[in-house]
Amino acid sequence: MFIDRLIENIKSKKSPVVVGLDPRIEMTPQFIKDIAFKKRGENIEGVCEALYLFNKGIIDAVYDIVPAVKIQVAFYEAYGIEGFKAFFKTAEYAKSLGLMVIADVKRGDIQEVAKMYSKAYLQNQLFDAITVNPYMGEDTIMPYVEDAIKYDKGIFALVKTSNKGSKDIQDIKTTKGEYVYQSVARMINRISNSAIGKYGYSSIGAVVGATYPEEAKVLRKEMPNCFFLVPGYGAQGGTVEDIMDCFDENGFGAIINSSRSVIYAYQTPYWKDVYSEYEYAQAARAEVILMTGMINNGLVKRKYIAC
Ligand SMILES: O=c1ccn([C@@H]2O[C@H](COP(=O)(O)O)[C@@H](O)[C@H]2O)c(=O)[nH]1
C-alpha cells in the first residue's frame, strides 16, 4: 500500500523530510541558465530546461537521504506545455532514483471533473500521491479516494493549511461548536478507514501546516488514521518545535515538506558563506541533513522514537 511504502521509505532513509521542488527562474543559478539557454534558446523552452536541470541537481544531491519529493505544479503550469514537460520529466527522474513523488496539485471539483483530474495524476505511474482540496464536500473527493485504493496511491487532503488566511474560513465555528477544519478533519479521518495499512495509518492523509502547532496537536488526536503532510517549515516560519505534535511516539505520523529553505539553501544567511551558487545542490543536501538531525533530536528529546 502507498502508506506502507512511504513509512518504509521514511524508515530506510531515517528521515521524514520531503523536498519541495518549486523552482523559480529568477532564483536559478546563472551557470544553469547559461547551459539551458545555450541548448534551447533564451525563451520558454530554455527557461523550462533550466528549471529541469536545477531540479535534477537537487534530486541527485538528496535522493539517498529523503523518502520523497513534492512537486508543486504551479511552478511548471505557469510555462504552459513546456512547463508541463519539465514537471513530468522531474517526476520521472525522481522516480528513476527511487524517490516517491507527491504531485501538489490541490485538485477538487465536482465528481465528473474530479474523475478526470484523478485519471491525470493517480492513474499516472509517475505519481505516488497527490494533494486534494476537500472544501467542496465529500462527493468531490471520492473519485480520488476510489482511485487511490484501486491504483495503490495516496492522497493528502487539505485540512488546516499553513497560510495566514487559512483562519478566514477554516477557523469559522460551526453550529456543532467546532471549527470548520475540525469538521473536515472528521470527514477525512472517517473516509480514511477504507485504506488502512499494516502500520495503522491510511493512504488517505491530511495536509496540516507547520505554522499552526496548537491546531496540529488537536488534529493529531482527532485524525489517528491520517498521516500528515506538513508544509510551512522554514521559509514560512515553522520550526522543529512547531512540528513535533504532528508525530506519534513511534516517530511516524508526519512528513515535513520544505521547499525554498532547501532548494535555495545556498542563498540563506546560514549557508551563503559556505556554498557558492555552483554548489547549490550540496547546500540543499547540507540543509536536509541539518533539518533531519534537528527533527530526530526533537523526537528523541520527547522520548519518541527517531525516524
Ligand atoms: O497549506 C499548505 C499547503 C501546501 N503548501 C505548499 O507547500 C510548499 C511550501 O513551500 P515553502 O517554500 O517551503 O514555503 C508550496 O509548494 C505550497 O504550495 C503550503 O505552503 N501550505
PDBQT file of the ligand as one rigid body, heavy atoms in Angstrom, charges set to zero:
ROOT
HETATM    1  O1  LIG A 401      -1.103  24.581   3.487  1.00  0.00    +0.000 OA
HETATM    2  C1  LIG A 401      -0.279  24.489   2.578  1.00  0.00    +0.000 A 
HETATM    3  C2  LIG A 401      -0.368  23.535   1.575  1.00  0.00    +0.000 A 
HETATM    4  C3  LIG A 401       0.612  23.445   0.652  1.00  0.00    +0.000 A 
HETATM    5  N1  LIG A 401       1.685  24.270   0.668  1.00  0.00    +0.000 N 
HETATM    6  C4  LIG A 401       2.721  24.079  -0.350  1.00  0.00    +0.000 C 
HETATM    7  O2  LIG A 401       3.958  23.746   0.288  1.00  0.00    +0.000 OA
HETATM    8  C5  LIG A 401       5.034  24.418  -0.344  1.00  0.00    +0.000 C 
HETATM    9  C6  LIG A 401       5.675  25.355   0.650  1.00  0.00    +0.000 C 
HETATM   10  O3  LIG A 401       6.807  25.987   0.108  1.00  0.00    +0.000 OA
HETATM   11  P1  LIG A 401       7.919  26.703   1.038  1.00  0.00    +0.000 P 
HETATM   12  O4  LIG A 401       8.864  27.281   0.046  1.00  0.00    +0.000 OA
HETATM   13  O5  LIG A 401       8.550  25.626   1.900  1.00  0.00    +0.000 OA
HETATM   14  O6  LIG A 401       7.207  27.719   1.832  1.00  0.00    +0.000 OA
HETATM   15  C7  LIG A 401       4.446  25.097  -1.578  1.00  0.00    +0.000 C 
HETATM   16  O7  LIG A 401       4.573  24.187  -2.654  1.00  0.00    +0.000 OA
HETATM   17  C8  LIG A 401       2.986  25.270  -1.238  1.00  0.00    +0.000 C 
HETATM   18  O8  LIG A 401       2.143  25.185  -2.365  1.00  0.00    +0.000 OA
HETATM   19  C9  LIG A 401       1.779  25.219   1.643  1.00  0.00    +0.000 A 
HETATM   20  O9  LIG A 401       2.742  26.008   1.696  1.00  0.00    +0.000 OA
HETATM   21  N2  LIG A 401       0.797  25.298   2.589  1.00  0.00    +0.000 N 
ENDROOT
TORSDOF 0
